Amino acid sequence: MDLHRALDFASHRRTTVLTTLRRDGRPQQSVVFYLADDDRFTISLTDSRAKTKNLRRDPRAALFIAGDNPFEWVSLDGTVALSPVASAPDDATVDALVDYYRRGSGEHDNWDEYRAAMVADGRLVATFTATSATGMLPE
C-alpha cells in the first residue's frame, strides 16, 4: 500500500492499536489516542506501562487504524522515539504534553492542575514515525 495514502487515512482518525514487542518477541497491544502530523504520530504514554518498557528496549512498533467498516484499515510499521519522563510542571516534556492536549482537545479548565498531573502520572511523549504501510482502503 502507498504510505502517503495510508497516512492520509490515519490523519482523519484519533485512536489506534499500538503494537510493541515484549522481551521474548511476542506482540503486546494497547489502544491509544494519537495526533497525526505527516508521517509522525504523537502519543501520550505513562512511563510505568509495559508498552513504554517495550519501546525503551526495542523502538520498533506498529499502529493498526480501523475505519468505519471491517474492510477499511491500515497498519503502519515504524519506530518510536520517547521523550524524557515529565519531572517538573514547567519542563519541556510537560510543555509538549500541553501542546498535545491543546491540539487534540482544546483548552484545559486548569492548566496548573494538568501540568501537575502529567508529572504525578509519569507521562512522556512518544513520537511514532511511519516507514511502511499495509492495508485495505476503498478505491
BATOR-604638 format. One record per residue: x, y negated, z negated of N, C-alpha, C, CB in turn. Coordinates in steps of 0.1 Angstrom, whole numbers, plus 5000, padded with zeros to 4 digits. Atoms other than C-alpha are relative to their C-alpha. Glycine has a CB too. Layout:
BEGIN
XYZXYZXYZXYZ/...
//
This chain:
BEGIN
500850125000500050005000500949885000499050004988/499350125000501149655007500049934986499449905011/499950065013502449494975499349874999501549984996/500750135001501049154983498550014999500449915012/501449975000497649294989499650054986499550105011/500349955013497749474956500149894989501050124996/499950115009498949164938498849905001501349935002/501150084999496148964952498850054993499749985015/501149935008493649214939500149994985499950155004/499850015014495249214905499849864994501450054997/500050145005495248834903498549964996500549915011/501450035003491348844901499550084988499250035012/500449915011491349084871500749954987500350155002/499350045012492349044834500450124991499149924992/499649885008492649404820500650105008498750064993/499249904993494949684829500350124990501349955006/499449895008496150024816501549995002499450145004/498550014999499849974808500550144996500549894990/499449875002501850294811501549984997499850105012/498650005004505150324793500550154998500349924987/499549865001507450624788500550034986501250025010/499649965013507850804755501550055001499150114994/498649955001511350924744500150135008500450024986/499949874993510551274758499649995015499250104993/500450024986509451124792498550015003500750105008/501450004998505751174787499449865000499250084989/500550134999503550874796499249974987499149985012/500950055011501850664769499349885006500949954987/500950104994498950444779499249914990499150065010/500850105009497250134764499349915009501049934991/500850104993494549904776500549864995498550014999/499550135004495949544776499449895009501549995000/500350124992494949194788501349955006499349894991/498850064993497249014813499649885007500650105009/500250124991497648694832501050035012500349874993/499249974988498948734868500549875006499250075010/499350114993501448494884500950065011500849914991/499349944989502548614919500350144997501449925002/499749865003504448934912500350034985501250055008/499749995015504748874874498650004992500949894995/501149985009502248974847500449974986499350145002/499650035013502348824813499050074990499949844997/500749925009501149044784500549964985500150155003/499650025014501048964746500050144993499049904993/499949875007502249264726500449984985501150095007/499650005014502849344689501350094999498950054991/498749935001506349454680500050144994501049924992/500149875007505249744659499450115008499349994987/500849904993503349924686500950105008499149935010/499249904993504550244704500449945014499250135002/499750044987504350074738501249905000498849925006/498950095001506749804727501350074997499849894988/498849925002509250054713500450075012499750104988/499649934988509050254745500649905010498750055006/499450104990509749934766501449964995499149885001/498750045005512749844744501050115004500049994985/499249884996514150194752500250015015499550124994/500049984985513150204789499049905005499650155003/500950114995511749894807499150045011500949895004/500949964989510150094834498550024995500550135007/501450005004506350064834499150005012499649894990/501050014989503150084855498849934994499750145006/501350065003499949884855499050075009500049855001/501149954992496750054866498849904999499650154996/501050105000494049804876498850055008500549865005/501249944994490549924883499149895005499250094991/501050104994487949744905498650034994500050015015/501449995005484249734902499450145003499149905007/500549874998483750084916501250105000499350015014/498949915002485850404913500950025012499550144996/499249984988487250384948500749875003499150045012/499350134999488850034942500949994989498949885001/499050015011492050034923501449985006500050134992/498650014996495749954924500950054988500449865004/499049975010498750094905501349945004500250164999/498750084998501849874902501150064992499849854997/498849965008505250004893500949884999500850125008/499150115002507849774879500850014987499249875000/499250005013509949674849499549884991501549985003/500550105010509249474818501249944992499050064990/499050075008511349204801499249964987500649885007/500650035013510549144764500649874994500150114990/499550125007510848804746500450044986498949895000/499849975014512148784711498750004993501049894994/501250005008509648854684499849864994500150114989/500350135006507848544671500550004986498549975000/499450005014509748444639499749874993501550025001/500450125006508548084633498949935008501349904999/501150064993505447884642500449915012499149934991/499650104989507447644664501150065009500549884993/498949944992509847894681499550015015500450134995/500349994986509947954719499050115003501350025008/501049894998508048284717498649954997500450124992/501350045004505148124699499549895010500049944986/500450104990505147834724499550075013501249915004/500449924988504948094752498650074997501150115004/501349945003502048264734498949905000500150074986/501050114999500247934731499649985014500549874993/500350024986500647884768499250125006501349995008/500849884996499348244774498649994996500750134994/501350025005496348174753499249895008499949974985/500750114993495547844770499750045014501049885000/500349964986495847984805498950115001501350055006/501049894999493648284796498649964994500550114993/501350035007491048134772499849854997500150074987/500250145003491447754770500649964986498549975000/499550055013491947564738499550084988499649854998/500349935012492047734704499449904990501350074994/500650085010490047594675501049944990498950074992/499150045010493047574652501450065004499650064986/498749964995496547594668501050044989500649895009/499149975011498347594634499750144995499949904989/500449875004496347904624500550105010498550014998/499649904989497048074658501550024999499649945014/498649995000500747994656500550094988500749864999/499749925012500948144620499750145002499349944988/500449864998499048454631501050075010498650005006/499149944991501448514660501350054993500449905011/498949965008504348524635499750114991500649884992/500549895009502448734610499850135007498849964993/500349884992501448984637501350065006499049975011/498849954994505049014650499850005016500450144995/500450004986503848914685501349965009498949905003/499050034990506048884716499450005014501250105000/500550014986505648824753500750105009500249855006/499449904991506149104778499749945014499450144999/500150044987506749004814500350125010500949885004/499949894991506049284839500249945014498750095000/499750044986507549234874499750125009501549955002/500449894991505949454901501050015011498649975006/499049974989508249624926499350085011501250074995/500749924990505849854944498650034996500750145003/501449985003502149944947499550125007499249885003/500849904993499850234955498549964996500350154995/501450035004496050224955499050025011499949864996/501149984990492750224973499249874999499250134997/500850134999491149894984499250015013500949884999/500850014988488349835009500749925011498649944997/499450074989489449725043499549865002499850075013/
//
